[in-house]
Amino acid sequence: MSDSDKKKLESHISNLFKYNKQMSVKTSRSRFKAIISRSLHELALRDIILFFGSLVTTMFMLLNGIIKLLTSSR
């Protein structure tokens, strides 16, 4: 590795550490609210998917039971 590559790498690493030390523009409260709202949306989407999965399963079982009743009565 040449000296210029080493200097570029060192400057890049120092810039990374400098960026990590800077204060965030957002407050911790607003970041917390954003995380909670995103989590609630993800939970709601998960609940909707589970609900429709259960609904489809129940409808299939109901249809299966109706077909069994119609075919067994003959």
mmCIF file of the N, C-alpha and C atoms, coordinates in Angstrom:
data_MODEL
# 
_entry.id   MODEL 
# 
loop_
_atom_site.group_PDB 
_atom_site.id 
_atom_site.type_symbol 
_atom_site.label_atom_id 
_atom_site.label_alt_id 
_atom_site.label_comp_id 
_atom_site.label_asym_id 
_atom_site.label_entity_id 
_atom_site.label_seq_id 
_atom_site.pdbx_PDB_ins_code 
_atom_site.Cartn_x 
_atom_site.Cartn_y 
_atom_site.Cartn_z 
_atom_site.occupancy 
_atom_site.B_iso_or_equiv 
_atom_site.pdbx_formal_charge 
_atom_site.auth_seq_id 
_atom_site.auth_comp_id 
_atom_site.auth_asym_id 
_atom_site.auth_atom_id 
_atom_site.pdbx_PDB_model_num 
ATOM 1   N N  . MET A 1 1  ? 0.848   -1.161  0.000  1.00 0.00 ? 1  MET A N  1 
ATOM 2   C CA . MET A 1 1  ? 0.000   0.000   0.000  1.00 0.00 ? 1  MET A CA 1 
ATOM 3   C C  . MET A 1 1  ? 0.903   1.236   0.000  1.00 0.00 ? 1  MET A C  1 
ATOM 4   N N  . SER A 1 2  ? 0.641   2.133   -0.896 1.00 0.00 ? 2  SER A N  1 
ATOM 5   C CA . SER A 1 2  ? 1.492   3.313   -1.010 1.00 0.00 ? 2  SER A CA 1 
ATOM 6   C C  . SER A 1 2  ? 1.166   4.330   0.087  1.00 0.00 ? 2  SER A C  1 
ATOM 7   N N  . ASP A 1 3  ? 2.041   5.311   0.205  1.00 0.00 ? 3  ASP A N  1 
ATOM 8   C CA . ASP A 1 3  ? 1.852   6.335   1.235  1.00 0.00 ? 3  ASP A CA 1 
ATOM 9   C C  . ASP A 1 3  ? 0.592   7.161   0.983  1.00 0.00 ? 3  ASP A C  1 
ATOM 10  N N  . SER A 1 4  ? 0.313   7.440   -0.282 1.00 0.00 ? 4  SER A N  1 
ATOM 11  C CA . SER A 1 4  ? -0.891  8.238   -0.575 1.00 0.00 ? 4  SER A CA 1 
ATOM 12  C C  . SER A 1 4  ? -2.161  7.455   -0.220 1.00 0.00 ? 4  SER A C  1 
ATOM 13  N N  . ASP A 1 5  ? -2.141  6.152   -0.460 1.00 0.00 ? 5  ASP A N  1 
ATOM 14  C CA . ASP A 1 5  ? -3.289  5.323   -0.081 1.00 0.00 ? 5  ASP A CA 1 
ATOM 15  C C  . ASP A 1 5  ? -3.463  5.287   1.442  1.00 0.00 ? 5  ASP A C  1 
ATOM 16  N N  . LYS A 1 6  ? -2.361  5.204   2.163  1.00 0.00 ? 6  LYS A N  1 
ATOM 17  C CA . LYS A 1 6  ? -2.416  5.194   3.624  1.00 0.00 ? 6  LYS A CA 1 
ATOM 18  C C  . LYS A 1 6  ? -2.984  6.511   4.148  1.00 0.00 ? 6  LYS A C  1 
ATOM 19  N N  . LYS A 1 7  ? -2.536  7.632   3.546  1.00 0.00 ? 7  LYS A N  1 
ATOM 20  C CA . LYS A 1 7  ? -3.027  8.938   3.987  1.00 0.00 ? 7  LYS A CA 1 
ATOM 21  C C  . LYS A 1 7  ? -4.521  9.080   3.693  1.00 0.00 ? 7  LYS A C  1 
ATOM 22  N N  . LYS A 1 8  ? -4.954  8.603   2.523  1.00 0.00 ? 8  LYS A N  1 
ATOM 23  C CA . LYS A 1 8  ? -6.377  8.659   2.181  1.00 0.00 ? 8  LYS A CA 1 
ATOM 24  C C  . LYS A 1 8  ? -7.199  7.818   3.153  1.00 0.00 ? 8  LYS A C  1 
ATOM 25  N N  . LEU A 1 9  ? -6.690  6.641   3.481  1.00 0.00 ? 9  LEU A N  1 
ATOM 26  C CA . LEU A 1 9  ? -7.383  5.771   4.420  1.00 0.00 ? 9  LEU A CA 1 
ATOM 27  C C  . LEU A 1 9  ? -7.465  6.403   5.808  1.00 0.00 ? 9  LEU A C  1 
ATOM 28  N N  . GLU A 1 10 ? -6.354  6.995   6.260  1.00 0.00 ? 10 GLU A N  1 
ATOM 29  C CA . GLU A 1 10 ? -6.353  7.650   7.573  1.00 0.00 ? 10 GLU A CA 1 
ATOM 30  C C  . GLU A 1 10 ? -7.315  8.830   7.600  1.00 0.00 ? 10 GLU A C  1 
ATOM 31  N N  . SER A 1 11 ? -7.338  9.623   6.530  1.00 0.00 ? 11 SER A N  1 
ATOM 32  C CA . SER A 1 11 ? -8.260  10.769  6.502  1.00 0.00 ? 11 SER A CA 1 
ATOM 33  C C  . SER A 1 11 ? -9.711  10.294  6.462  1.00 0.00 ? 11 SER A C  1 
ATOM 34  N N  . HIS A 1 12 ? -9.950  9.212   5.731  1.00 0.00 ? 12 HIS A N  1 
ATOM 35  C CA . HIS A 1 12 ? -11.306 8.673   5.669  1.00 0.00 ? 12 HIS A CA 1 
ATOM 36  C C  . HIS A 1 12 ? -11.751 8.169   7.044  1.00 0.00 ? 12 HIS A C  1 
ATOM 37  N N  . ILE A 1 13 ? -10.882 7.465   7.738  1.00 0.00 ? 13 ILE A N  1 
ATOM 38  C CA . ILE A 1 13 ? -11.201 6.960   9.071  1.00 0.00 ? 13 ILE A CA 1 
ATOM 39  C C  . ILE A 1 13 ? -11.410 8.110   10.044 1.00 0.00 ? 13 ILE A C  1 
ATOM 40  N N  . SER A 1 14 ? -10.564 9.130   9.983  1.00 0.00 ? 14 SER A N  1 
ATOM 41  C CA . SER A 1 14 ? -10.745 10.266  10.897 1.00 0.00 ? 14 SER A CA 1 
ATOM 42  C C  . SER A 1 14 ? -12.037 11.010  10.598 1.00 0.00 ? 14 SER A C  1 
ATOM 43  N N  . ASN A 1 15 ? -12.429 11.089  9.321  1.00 0.00 ? 15 ASN A N  1 
ATOM 44  C CA . ASN A 1 15 ? -13.711 11.714  8.978  1.00 0.00 ? 15 ASN A CA 1 
ATOM 45  C C  . ASN A 1 15 ? -14.880 10.902  9.518  1.00 0.00 ? 15 ASN A C  1 
ATOM 46  N N  . LEU A 1 16 ? -14.768 9.591   9.473  1.00 0.00 ? 16 LEU A N  1 
ATOM 47  C CA . LEU A 1 16 ? -15.826 8.742   10.032 1.00 0.00 ? 16 LEU A CA 1 
ATOM 48  C C  . LEU A 1 16 ? -15.978 8.975   11.522 1.00 0.00 ? 16 LEU A C  1 
ATOM 49  N N  . PHE A 1 17 ? -14.854 9.007   12.248 1.00 0.00 ? 17 PHE A N  1 
ATOM 50  C CA . PHE A 1 17 ? -14.936 9.222   13.684 1.00 0.00 ? 17 PHE A CA 1 
ATOM 51  C C  . PHE A 1 17 ? -15.440 10.625  14.011 1.00 0.00 ? 17 PHE A C  1 
ATOM 52  N N  . LYS A 1 18 ? -15.056 11.606  13.197 1.00 0.00 ? 18 LYS A N  1 
ATOM 53  C CA . LYS A 1 18 ? -15.529 12.973  13.407 1.00 0.00 ? 18 LYS A CA 1 
ATOM 54  C C  . LYS A 1 18 ? -17.037 13.046  13.182 1.00 0.00 ? 18 LYS A C  1 
ATOM 55  N N  . TYR A 1 19 ? -17.519 12.338  12.159 1.00 0.00 ? 19 TYR A N  1 
ATOM 56  C CA . TYR A 1 19 ? -18.959 12.337  11.877 1.00 0.00 ? 19 TYR A CA 1 
ATOM 57  C C  . TYR A 1 19 ? -19.730 11.692  13.016 1.00 0.00 ? 19 TYR A C  1 
ATOM 58  N N  . ASN A 1 20 ? -19.177 10.640  13.616 1.00 0.00 ? 20 ASN A N  1 
ATOM 59  C CA . ASN A 1 20 ? -19.854 9.965   14.717 1.00 0.00 ? 20 ASN A CA 1 
ATOM 60  C C  . ASN A 1 20 ? -19.899 10.824  15.977 1.00 0.00 ? 20 ASN A C  1 
ATOM 61  N N  . LYS A 1 21 ? -18.935 11.728  16.139 1.00 0.00 ? 21 LYS A N  1 
ATOM 62  C CA . LYS A 1 21 ? -18.898 12.573  17.326 1.00 0.00 ? 21 LYS A CA 1 
ATOM 63  C C  . LYS A 1 21 ? -19.838 13.769  17.213 1.00 0.00 ? 21 LYS A C  1 
ATOM 64  N N  . GLN A 1 22 ? -20.287 14.115  16.005 1.00 0.00 ? 22 GLN A N  1 
ATOM 65  C CA . GLN A 1 22 ? -21.147 15.277  15.835 1.00 0.00 ? 22 GLN A CA 1 
ATOM 66  C C  . GLN A 1 22 ? -22.504 15.030  16.471 1.00 0.00 ? 22 GLN A C  1 
ATOM 67  N N  . MET A 1 23 ? -23.091 16.114  16.946 1.00 0.00 ? 23 MET A N  1 
ATOM 68  C CA . MET A 1 23 ? -24.423 16.024  17.541 1.00 0.00 ? 23 MET A CA 1 
ATOM 69  C C  . MET A 1 23 ? -25.460 15.829  16.445 1.00 0.00 ? 23 MET A C  1 
ATOM 70  N N  . SER A 1 24 ? -26.467 15.061  16.757 1.00 0.00 ? 24 SER A N  1 
ATOM 71  C CA . SER A 1 24 ? -27.535 14.795  15.808 1.00 0.00 ? 24 SER A CA 1 
ATOM 72  C C  . SER A 1 24 ? -28.441 16.016  15.705 1.00 0.00 ? 24 SER A C  1 
ATOM 73  N N  . VAL A 1 25 ? -29.012 16.217  14.531 1.00 0.00 ? 25 VAL A N  1 
ATOM 74  C CA . VAL A 1 25 ? -29.924 17.336  14.328 1.00 0.00 ? 25 VAL A CA 1 
ATOM 75  C C  . VAL A 1 25 ? -31.248 17.064  15.044 1.00 0.00 ? 25 VAL A C  1 
ATOM 76  N N  . LYS A 1 26 ? -31.691 15.829  15.002 1.00 0.00 ? 26 LYS A N  1 
ATOM 77  C CA . LYS A 1 26 ? -32.926 15.454  15.667 1.00 0.00 ? 26 LYS A CA 1 
ATOM 78  C C  . LYS A 1 26 ? -32.685 15.234  17.160 1.00 0.00 ? 26 LYS A C  1 
ATOM 79  N N  . THR A 1 27 ? -33.704 15.537  17.934 1.00 0.00 ? 27 THR A N  1 
ATOM 80  C CA . THR A 1 27 ? -33.594 15.262  19.362 1.00 0.00 ? 27 THR A CA 1 
ATOM 81  C C  . THR A 1 27 ? -33.858 13.781  19.603 1.00 0.00 ? 27 THR A C  1 
ATOM 82  N N  . SER A 1 28 ? -33.469 13.329  20.762 1.00 0.00 ? 28 SER A N  1 
ATOM 83  C CA . SER A 1 28 ? -33.671 11.912  21.065 1.00 0.00 ? 28 SER A CA 1 
ATOM 84  C C  . SER A 1 28 ? -35.160 11.596  21.172 1.00 0.00 ? 28 SER A C  1 
ATOM 85  N N  . ARG A 1 29 ? -35.942 12.576  21.609 1.00 0.00 ? 29 ARG A N  1 
ATOM 86  C CA . ARG A 1 29 ? -37.392 12.361  21.721 1.00 0.00 ? 29 ARG A CA 1 
ATOM 87  C C  . ARG A 1 29 ? -38.023 12.158  20.343 1.00 0.00 ? 29 ARG A C  1 
ATOM 88  N N  . SER A 1 30 ? -37.608 12.959  19.358 1.00 0.00 ? 30 SER A N  1 
ATOM 89  C CA . SER A 1 30 ? -38.176 12.804  18.014 1.00 0.00 ? 30 SER A CA 1 
ATOM 90  C C  . SER A 1 30 ? -37.722 11.498  17.369 1.00 0.00 ? 30 SER A C  1 
ATOM 91  N N  . ARG A 1 31 ? -36.483 11.098  17.642 1.00 0.00 ? 31 ARG A N  1 
ATOM 92  C CA . ARG A 1 31 ? -36.015 9.805   17.124 1.00 0.00 ? 31 ARG A CA 1 
ATOM 93  C C  . ARG A 1 31 ? -36.800 8.674   17.759 1.00 0.00 ? 31 ARG A C  1 
ATOM 94  N N  . PHE A 1 32 ? -37.069 8.774   19.057 1.00 0.00 ? 32 PHE A N  1 
ATOM 95  C CA . PHE A 1 32 ? -37.844 7.754   19.758 1.00 0.00 ? 32 PHE A CA 1 
ATOM 96  C C  . PHE A 1 32 ? -39.264 7.679   19.188 1.00 0.00 ? 32 PHE A C  1 
ATOM 97  N N  . LYS A 1 33 ? -39.885 8.829   18.938 1.00 0.00 ? 33 LYS A N  1 
ATOM 98  C CA . LYS A 1 33 ? -41.229 8.846   18.363 1.00 0.00 ? 33 LYS A CA 1 
ATOM 99  C C  . LYS A 1 33 ? -41.244 8.215   16.975 1.00 0.00 ? 33 LYS A C  1 
ATOM 100 N N  . ALA A 1 34 ? -40.215 8.488   16.177 1.00 0.00 ? 34 ALA A N  1 
ATOM 101 C CA . ALA A 1 34 ? -40.139 7.908   14.835 1.00 0.00 ? 34 ALA A CA 1 
ATOM 102 C C  . ALA A 1 34 ? -40.009 6.394   14.905 1.00 0.00 ? 34 ALA A C  1 
ATOM 103 N N  . ILE A 1 35 ? -39.203 5.906   15.836 1.00 0.00 ? 35 ILE A N  1 
ATOM 104 C CA . ILE A 1 35 ? -39.031 4.454   15.984 1.00 0.00 ? 35 ILE A CA 1 
ATOM 105 C C  . ILE A 1 35 ? -40.335 3.805   16.429 1.00 0.00 ? 35 ILE A C  1 
ATOM 106 N N  . ILE A 1 36 ? -41.019 4.418   17.390 1.00 0.00 ? 36 ILE A N  1 
ATOM 107 C CA . ILE A 1 36 ? -42.277 3.856   17.894 1.00 0.00 ? 36 ILE A CA 1 
ATOM 108 C C  . ILE A 1 36 ? -43.341 3.850   16.798 1.00 0.00 ? 36 ILE A C  1 
ATOM 109 N N  . SER A 1 37 ? -43.461 4.955   16.054 1.00 0.00 ? 37 SER A N  1 
ATOM 110 C CA . SER A 1 37 ? -44.488 4.994   15.001 1.00 0.00 ? 37 SER A CA 1 
ATOM 111 C C  . SER A 1 37 ? -44.202 3.974   13.913 1.00 0.00 ? 37 SER A C  1 
ATOM 112 N N  . ARG A 1 38 ? -42.930 3.820   13.557 1.00 0.00 ? 38 ARG A N  1 
ATOM 113 C CA . ARG A 1 38 ? -42.572 2.825   12.540 1.00 0.00 ? 38 ARG A CA 1 
ATOM 114 C C  . ARG A 1 38 ? -42.884 1.418   13.051 1.00 0.00 ? 38 ARG A C  1 
ATOM 115 N N  . SER A 1 39 ? -42.608 1.171   14.325 1.00 0.00 ? 39 SER A N  1 
ATOM 116 C CA . SER A 1 39 ? -42.885 -0.146  14.909 1.00 0.00 ? 39 SER A CA 1 
ATOM 117 C C  . SER A 1 39 ? -44.376 -0.420  14.929 1.00 0.00 ? 39 SER A C  1 
ATOM 118 N N  . LEU A 1 40 ? -45.181 0.611   15.265 1.00 0.00 ? 40 LEU A N  1 
ATOM 119 C CA . LEU A 1 40 ? -46.620 0.410   15.298 1.00 0.00 ? 40 LEU A CA 1 
ATOM 120 C C  . LEU A 1 40 ? -47.163 0.112   13.909 1.00 0.00 ? 40 LEU A C  1 
ATOM 121 N N  . HIS A 1 41 ? -46.624 0.780   12.888 1.00 0.00 ? 41 HIS A N  1 
ATOM 122 C CA . HIS A 1 41 ? -47.065 0.493   11.525 1.00 0.00 ? 41 HIS A CA 1 
ATOM 123 C C  . HIS A 1 41 ? -46.703 -0.938  11.134 1.00 0.00 ? 41 HIS A C  1 
ATOM 124 N N  . GLU A 1 42 ? -45.503 -1.369  11.510 1.00 0.00 ? 42 GLU A N  1 
ATOM 125 C CA . GLU A 1 42 ? -45.096 -2.733  11.184 1.00 0.00 ? 42 GLU A CA 1 
ATOM 126 C C  . GLU A 1 42 ? -45.944 -3.751  11.933 1.00 0.00 ? 42 GLU A C  1 
ATOM 127 N N  . LEU A 1 43 ? -46.273 -3.451  13.184 1.00 0.00 ? 43 LEU A N  1 
ATOM 128 C CA . LEU A 1 43 ? -47.128 -4.358  13.947 1.00 0.00 ? 43 LEU A CA 1 
ATOM 129 C C  . LEU A 1 43 ? -48.525 -4.420  13.351 1.00 0.00 ? 43 LEU A C  1 
ATOM 130 N N  . ALA A 1 44 ? -49.042 -3.271  12.936 1.00 0.00 ? 44 ALA A N  1 
ATOM 131 C CA . ALA A 1 44 ? -50.373 -3.245  12.335 1.00 0.00 ? 44 ALA A CA 1 
ATOM 132 C C  . ALA A 1 44 ? -50.379 -4.040  11.039 1.00 0.00 ? 44 ALA A C  1 
ATOM 133 N N  . LEU A 1 45 ? -49.339 -3.904  10.236 1.00 0.00 ? 45 LEU A N  1 
ATOM 134 C CA . LEU A 1 45 ? -49.266 -4.664  8.987  1.00 0.00 ? 45 LEU A CA 1 
ATOM 135 C C  . LEU A 1 45 ? -49.189 -6.152  9.279  1.00 0.00 ? 45 LEU A C  1 
ATOM 136 N N  . ARG A 1 46 ? -48.413 -6.531  10.289 1.00 0.00 ? 46 ARG A N  1 
ATOM 137 C CA . ARG A 1 46 ? -48.314 -7.945  10.666 1.00 0.00 ? 46 ARG A CA 1 
ATOM 138 C C  . ARG A 1 46 ? -49.665 -8.466  11.127 1.00 0.00 ? 46 ARG A C  1 
ATOM 139 N N  . ASP A 1 47 ? -50.387 -7.677  11.925 1.00 0.00 ? 47 ASP A N  1 
ATOM 140 C CA . ASP A 1 47 ? -51.703 -8.103  12.409 1.00 0.00 ? 47 ASP A CA 1 
ATOM 141 C C  . ASP A 1 47 ? -52.694 -8.255  11.257 1.00 0.00 ? 47 ASP A C  1 
ATOM 142 N N  . ILE A 1 48 ? -52.631 -7.363  10.292 1.00 0.00 ? 48 ILE A N  1 
ATOM 143 C CA . ILE A 1 48 ? -53.537 -7.448  9.137  1.00 0.00 ? 48 ILE A CA 1 
ATOM 144 C C  . ILE A 1 48 ? -53.247 -8.705  8.332  1.00 0.00 ? 48 ILE A C  1 
ATOM 145 N N  . ILE A 1 49 ? -51.969 -8.992  8.130  1.00 0.00 ? 49 ILE A N  1 
ATOM 146 C CA . ILE A 1 49 ? -51.596 -10.195 7.380  1.00 0.00 ? 49 ILE A CA 1 
ATOM 147 C C  . ILE A 1 49 ? -52.065 -11.447 8.118  1.00 0.00 ? 49 ILE A C  1 
ATOM 148 N N  . LEU A 1 50 ? -51.866 -11.483 9.436  1.00 0.00 ? 50 LEU A N  1 
ATOM 149 C CA . LEU A 1 50 ? -52.318 -12.644 10.224 1.00 0.00 ? 50 LEU A CA 1 
ATOM 150 C C  . LEU A 1 50 ? -53.840 -12.773 10.197 1.00 0.00 ? 50 LEU A C  1 
ATOM 151 N N  . PHE A 1 51 ? -54.546 -11.634 10.265 1.00 0.00 ? 51 PHE A N  1 
ATOM 152 C CA . PHE A 1 51 ? -56.003 -11.653 10.231 1.00 0.00 ? 51 PHE A CA 1 
ATOM 153 C C  . PHE A 1 51 ? -56.514 -12.217 8.911  1.00 0.00 ? 51 PHE A C  1 
ATOM 154 N N  . PHE A 1 52 ? -55.958 -11.733 7.795  1.00 0.00 ? 52 PHE A N  1 
ATOM 155 C CA . PHE A 1 52 ? -56.434 -12.229 6.505  1.00 0.00 ? 52 PHE A CA 1 
ATOM 156 C C  . PHE A 1 52 ? -56.042 -13.684 6.276  1.00 0.00 ? 52 PHE A C  1 
ATOM 157 N N  . GLY A 1 53 ? -54.905 -14.101 6.813  1.00 0.00 ? 53 GLY A N  1 
ATOM 158 C CA . GLY A 1 53 ? -54.536 -15.514 6.733  1.00 0.00 ? 53 GLY A CA 1 
ATOM 159 C C  . GLY A 1 53 ? -55.515 -16.380 7.492  1.00 0.00 ? 53 GLY A C  1 
ATOM 160 N N  . SER A 1 54 ? -55.895 -15.947 8.684  1.00 0.00 ? 54 SER A N  1 
ATOM 161 C CA . SER A 1 54 ? -56.878 -16.697 9.469  1.00 0.00 ? 54 SER A CA 1 
ATOM 162 C C  . SER A 1 54 ? -58.240 -16.680 8.788  1.00 0.00 ? 54 SER A C  1 
ATOM 163 N N  . LEU A 1 55 ? -58.599 -15.543 8.207  1.00 0.00 ? 55 LEU A N  1 
ATOM 164 C CA . LEU A 1 55 ? -59.879 -15.425 7.517  1.00 0.00 ? 55 LEU A CA 1 
ATOM 165 C C  . LEU A 1 55 ? -59.955 -16.369 6.317  1.00 0.00 ? 55 LEU A C  1 
ATOM 166 N N  . VAL A 1 56 ? -58.906 -16.442 5.541  1.00 0.00 ? 56 VAL A N  1 
ATOM 167 C CA . VAL A 1 56 ? -58.880 -17.339 4.378  1.00 0.00 ? 56 VAL A CA 1 
ATOM 168 C C  . VAL A 1 56 ? -58.934 -18.793 4.838  1.00 0.00 ? 56 VAL A C  1 
ATOM 169 N N  . THR A 1 57 ? -58.203 -19.123 5.897  1.00 0.00 ? 57 THR A N  1 
ATOM 170 C CA . THR A 1 57 ? -58.219 -20.488 6.423  1.00 0.00 ? 57 THR A CA 1 
ATOM 171 C C  . THR A 1 57 ? -59.616 -20.871 6.901  1.00 0.00 ? 57 THR A C  1 
ATOM 172 N N  . THR A 1 58 ? -60.266 -19.958 7.623  1.00 0.00 ? 58 THR A N  1 
ATOM 173 C CA . THR A 1 58 ? -61.620 -20.224 8.120  1.00 0.00 ? 58 THR A CA 1 
ATOM 174 C C  . THR A 1 58 ? -62.616 -20.386 6.978  1.00 0.00 ? 58 THR A C  1 
ATOM 175 N N  . MET A 1 59 ? -62.492 -19.535 5.967  1.00 0.00 ? 59 MET A N  1 
ATOM 176 C CA . MET A 1 59 ? -63.393 -19.643 4.815  1.00 0.00 ? 59 MET A CA 1 
ATOM 177 C C  . MET A 1 59 ? -63.187 -20.971 4.088  1.00 0.00 ? 59 MET A C  1 
ATOM 178 N N  . PHE A 1 60 ? -61.945 -21.409 3.969  1.00 0.00 ? 60 PHE A N  1 
ATOM 179 C CA . PHE A 1 60 ? -61.664 -22.678 3.320  1.00 0.00 ? 60 PHE A CA 1 
ATOM 180 C C  . PHE A 1 60 ? -62.254 -23.837 4.127  1.00 0.00 ? 60 PHE A C  1 
ATOM 181 N N  . MET A 1 61 ? -62.106 -23.782 5.457  1.00 0.00 ? 61 MET A N  1 
ATOM 182 C CA . MET A 1 61 ? -62.656 -24.845 6.296  1.00 0.00 ? 61 MET A CA 1 
ATOM 183 C C  . MET A 1 61 ? -64.187 -24.863 6.215  1.00 0.00 ? 61 MET A C  1 
ATOM 184 N N  . LEU A 1 62 ? -64.807 -23.686 6.179  1.00 0.00 ? 62 LEU A N  1 
ATOM 185 C CA . LEU A 1 62 ? -66.258 -23.594 6.060  1.00 0.00 ? 62 LEU A CA 1 
ATOM 186 C C  . LEU A 1 62 ? -66.730 -24.153 4.725  1.00 0.00 ? 62 LEU A C  1 
ATOM 187 N N  . LEU A 1 63 ? -66.044 -23.793 3.660  1.00 0.00 ? 63 LEU A N  1 
ATOM 188 C CA . LEU A 1 63 ? -66.392 -24.308 2.335  1.00 0.00 ? 63 LEU A CA 1 
ATOM 189 C C  . LEU A 1 63 ? -66.210 -25.819 2.284  1.00 0.00 ? 63 LEU A C  1 
ATOM 190 N N  . ASN A 1 64 ? -65.149 -26.310 2.887  1.00 0.00 ? 64 ASN A N  1 
ATOM 191 C CA . ASN A 1 64 ? -64.893 -27.745 2.925  1.00 0.00 ? 64 ASN A CA 1 
ATOM 192 C C  . ASN A 1 64 ? -66.005 -28.463 3.690  1.00 0.00 ? 64 ASN A C  1 
ATOM 193 N N  . GLY A 1 65 ? -66.448 -27.893 4.815  1.00 0.00 ? 65 GLY A N  1 
ATOM 194 C CA . GLY A 1 65 ? -67.532 -28.500 5.590  1.00 0.00 ? 65 GLY A CA 1 
ATOM 195 C C  . GLY A 1 65 ? -68.845 -28.500 4.836  1.00 0.00 ? 65 GLY A C  1 
ATOM 196 N N  . ILE A 1 66 ? -69.151 -27.417 4.134  1.00 0.00 ? 66 ILE A N  1 
ATOM 197 C CA . ILE A 1 66 ? -70.387 -27.350 3.340  1.00 0.00 ? 66 ILE A CA 1 
ATOM 198 C C  . ILE A 1 66 ? -70.366 -28.375 2.220  1.00 0.00 ? 66 ILE A C  1 
ATOM 199 N N  . ILE A 1 67 ? -69.225 -28.516 1.563  1.00 0.00 ? 67 ILE A N  1 
ATOM 200 C CA . ILE A 1 67 ? -69.116 -29.504 0.474  1.00 0.00 ? 67 ILE A CA 1 
ATOM 201 C C  . ILE A 1 67 ? -69.284 -30.915 1.024  1.00 0.00 ? 67 ILE A C  1 
ATOM 202 N N  . LYS A 1 68 ? -68.700 -31.202 2.207  1.00 0.00 ? 68 LYS A N  1 
ATOM 203 C CA . LYS A 1 68 ? -68.851 -32.522 2.814  1.00 0.00 ? 68 LYS A CA 1 
ATOM 204 C C  . LYS A 1 68 ? -70.316 -32.787 3.160  1.00 0.00 ? 68 LYS A C  1 
ATOM 205 N N  . LEU A 1 69 ? -71.022 -31.783 3.673  1.00 0.00 ? 69 LEU A N  1 
ATOM 206 C CA . LEU A 1 69 ? -72.438 -31.959 3.997  1.00 0.00 ? 69 LEU A CA 1 
ATOM 207 C C  . LEU A 1 69 ? -73.273 -32.211 2.750  1.00 0.00 ? 69 LEU A C  1 
ATOM 208 N N  . LEU A 1 70 ? -72.989 -31.504 1.686  1.00 0.00 ? 70 LEU A N  1 
ATOM 209 C CA . LEU A 1 70 ? -73.756 -31.668 0.449  1.00 0.00 ? 70 LEU A CA 1 
ATOM 210 C C  . LEU A 1 70 ? -73.499 -33.018 -0.204 1.00 0.00 ? 70 LEU A C  1 
ATOM 211 N N  . THR A 1 71 ? -72.280 -33.504 -0.154 1.00 0.00 ? 71 THR A N  1 
ATOM 212 C CA . THR A 1 71 ? -71.955 -34.778 -0.813 1.00 0.00 ? 71 THR A CA 1 
ATOM 213 C C  . THR A 1 71 ? -72.339 -35.973 0.048  1.00 0.00 ? 71 THR A C  1 
ATOM 214 N N  . SER A 1 72 ? -72.337 -35.846 1.359  1.00 0.00 ? 72 SER A N  1 
ATOM 215 C CA . SER A 1 72 ? -72.646 -37.000 2.210  1.00 0.00 ? 72 SER A CA 1 
ATOM 216 C C  . SER A 1 72 ? -74.158 -37.237 2.322  1.00 0.00 ? 72 SER A C  1 
ATOM 217 N N  . SER A 1 73 ? -74.965 -36.253 2.040  1.00 0.00 ? 73 SER A N  1 
ATOM 218 C CA . SER A 1 73 ? -76.417 -36.412 2.172  1.00 0.00 ? 73 SER A CA 1 
ATOM 219 C C  . SER A 1 73 ? -77.016 -37.233 1.025  1.00 0.00 ? 73 SER A C  1 
ATOM 220 N N  . ARG A 1 74 ? -76.316 -37.427 -0.027 1.00 0.00 ? 74 ARG A N  1 
ATOM 221 C CA . ARG A 1 74 ? -76.839 -38.157 -1.188 1.00 0.00 ? 74 ARG A CA 1 
ATOM 222 C C  . ARG A 1 74 ? -76.639 -39.597 -1.079 1.00 0.00 ? 74 ARG A C  1 
# 
